[in-house]
């Protein structure tokens, strides 16, 4: 019995380490070169600025100001400059929203980590396109049942909108 138990322990001891830890260790140096000692701002960007803004911009670099030894002793340093890659004409809107974006980032970190934004226009990395679900055509019986359900609704625009919604809901389900 001990021999079997010993074999199990030995096989676990030589199991490969989880790959997630190794990938993060390898990527840490690349992130540090870009000023991201903590990777959370990259991975949580849509949560910080919102899904809509995250579609048009992405953090690229975080640069902290350099000070001499005398300046460091005088007081707290100012925040960093966050370089954002912005796609197309969204740069104008993001420039107007800079105070709100900076306050959201600082609220996320819990201190004044970022003082201002630097915008760089350029294409963002392509995101995978979600496949749209195919909606099948309704059978005559399904159409008749849906029409019966909507008979009691008097407003024509509302009935039409609910009919389109019903067709998509029923058509999305398999027969």
C-alpha positions as CSV (number, residue, x, y, z in Angstrom):
1,X,0.0,0.0,0.0
2,X,2.8,2.4,0.9
3,X,4.5,1.7,-2.4
4,X,1.3,2.8,-4.3
5,X,1.0,5.9,-2.2
6,X,4.7,6.7,-2.7
7,X,4.3,6.4,-6.4
8,X,1.4,8.9,-6.4
9,X,3.4,11.4,-4.4
10,X,6.4,11.0,-6.6
11,X,4.3,11.6,-9.7
12,X,2.8,14.8,-8.3
13,X,6.2,16.1,-7.3
14,X,7.3,16.1,-10.9
15,X,4.2,17.5,-12.4
16,X,4.7,20.6,-14.6
17,X,4.0,24.0,-13.1
18,X,1.0,25.9,-14.2
19,X,1.7,27.8,-17.4
20,X,-0.1,31.0,-16.3
21,X,2.6,31.7,-13.7
22,X,5.4,31.2,-16.2
23,X,3.8,33.4,-18.9
24,X,3.3,36.2,-16.4
25,X,6.9,35.9,-15.2
26,X,8.1,36.1,-18.8
27,X,5.9,39.1,-19.7
28,X,6.7,41.0,-16.5
29,X,9.9,42.5,-18.0
30,X,8.1,43.7,-21.1
31,X,5.4,45.3,-19.0
32,X,7.9,47.0,-16.8
33,X,9.7,48.5,-19.8
34,X,6.4,50.2,-20.7
35,X,6.0,51.5,-17.1
36,X,3.3,49.0,-16.1
37,X,4.7,47.5,-12.8
38,X,1.1,46.4,-12.1
39,X,-0.7,44.8,-15.0
40,X,-4.2,45.6,-13.7
41,X,-4.7,48.7,-15.7
42,X,-4.2,46.7,-18.9
43,X,-6.4,43.8,-18.0
44,X,-9.1,46.0,-16.4
45,X,-9.1,48.8,-18.9
46,X,-12.8,48.4,-20.0
47,X,-13.9,48.4,-16.4
48,X,-11.9,51.5,-15.6
49,X,-13.0,53.8,-18.5
50,X,-16.1,52.0,-19.6
51,X,-16.8,49.6,-22.5
52,X,-17.5,52.4,-25.0
53,X,-14.3,54.3,-24.5
54,X,-12.3,51.1,-24.3
55,X,-13.3,50.3,-27.9
56,X,-11.5,53.4,-29.1
57,X,-8.4,53.6,-26.9
58,X,-5.9,51.4,-25.1
59,X,-3.1,52.2,-22.6
60,X,0.3,52.0,-24.2
61,X,2.8,53.4,-21.7
62,X,3.0,54.8,-18.2
63,X,5.9,57.2,-17.7
64,X,6.7,58.6,-14.3
65,X,8.6,61.9,-14.1
66,X,12.3,61.9,-13.3
67,X,13.6,63.9,-10.3
68,X,17.0,64.6,-8.9
69,X,17.8,63.6,-5.4
70,X,17.1,67.1,-4.1
71,X,13.7,67.3,-5.7
72,X,12.6,64.0,-4.2
73,X,13.2,65.3,-0.7
74,X,11.2,68.5,-1.2
75,X,7.8,66.8,-1.4
76,X,5.5,64.2,-3.1
77,X,6.1,63.6,-6.8
78,X,3.5,64.5,-9.4
79,X,1.6,61.7,-11.1
80,X,2.6,59.8,-14.2
81,X,1.8,60.4,-17.8
82,X,-0.4,57.7,-19.4
83,X,0.1,57.3,-23.1
84,X,-3.1,56.1,-24.8
85,X,-3.3,54.8,-28.3
86,X,-6.5,56.3,-29.8
87,X,-8.2,55.2,-32.9
88,X,-9.3,57.8,-35.4
89,X,-11.4,60.8,-34.6
90,X,-12.2,59.5,-31.1
91,X,-9.1,61.5,-29.9
92,X,-11.1,64.7,-29.8
93,X,-13.7,63.2,-27.5
94,X,-11.1,61.5,-25.3
95,X,-9.2,64.8,-25.0
96,X,-12.4,66.4,-23.7
97,X,-13.0,63.5,-21.3
98,X,-9.4,63.6,-20.0
99,X,-10.3,64.9,-16.5
100,X,-12.9,62.1,-16.0
101,X,-10.6,59.4,-17.4
102,X,-7.8,60.5,-15.1
103,X,-10.1,60.6,-12.1
104,X,-11.4,57.1,-12.9
105,X,-7.8,55.7,-13.2
106,X,-6.8,57.4,-9.9
107,X,-9.9,56.1,-8.2
108,X,-9.0,52.6,-9.4
109,X,-5.5,52.8,-8.0
110,X,-6.6,54.6,-4.9
111,X,-4.1,57.5,-5.2
112,X,-3.1,60.1,-7.7
113,X,-1.1,57.7,-10.0
114,X,-1.8,59.5,-13.3
115,X,-1.6,63.3,-13.7
116,X,-2.4,63.6,-17.4
117,X,-2.9,61.7,-20.6
118,X,-0.8,61.8,-23.8
119,X,-2.8,60.7,-26.9
120,X,-1.2,58.9,-29.8
121,X,-3.4,58.3,-32.8
122,X,-3.0,54.9,-34.4
123,X,-4.8,51.7,-35.1
124,X,-5.7,49.5,-32.1
125,X,-5.1,45.7,-32.1
126,X,-8.0,43.9,-33.8
127,X,-10.4,42.3,-31.4
128,X,-12.0,39.0,-32.3
129,X,-15.4,39.5,-34.0
130,X,-18.3,37.8,-32.3
131,X,-20.3,35.6,-34.5
132,X,-23.9,36.6,-34.7
133,X,-26.4,34.0,-33.9
134,X,-28.4,32.8,-36.9
135,X,-32.1,33.2,-36.6
136,X,-34.2,30.7,-38.4
137,X,-37.5,31.5,-40.1
138,X,-40.6,30.8,-38.1
139,X,-43.0,28.1,-39.1
140,X,-46.6,29.2,-40.0
141,X,-47.9,27.7,-36.7
142,X,-45.3,29.7,-34.7
143,X,-46.3,32.9,-36.6
144,X,-50.0,32.3,-35.9
145,X,-49.3,31.7,-32.2
146,X,-47.2,34.9,-32.0
147,X,-49.9,36.9,-33.7
148,X,-52.5,35.5,-31.3
149,X,-50.4,36.6,-28.3
150,X,-50.0,40.1,-29.7
151,X,-53.7,40.7,-30.6
152,X,-54.6,42.4,-27.4
153,X,-52.0,45.2,-27.9
154,X,-53.7,48.2,-29.5
155,X,-50.7,50.4,-30.4
156,X,-49.5,49.4,-33.8
157,X,-45.8,50.5,-33.4
158,X,-45.5,48.6,-30.1
159,X,-47.2,45.5,-31.6
160,X,-44.8,45.6,-34.5
161,X,-41.7,45.9,-32.2
162,X,-42.9,43.1,-30.0
163,X,-43.6,40.9,-33.1
164,X,-40.0,41.5,-34.3
165,X,-38.7,40.7,-30.9
166,X,-40.8,37.6,-30.7
167,X,-39.6,36.4,-34.1
168,X,-36.0,36.7,-32.9
169,X,-36.6,35.0,-29.6
170,X,-38.5,32.1,-31.1
171,X,-36.2,31.8,-34.1
172,X,-33.1,31.6,-31.9
173,X,-34.4,28.5,-30.2
174,X,-34.0,25.1,-31.9
175,X,-37.2,23.4,-32.9
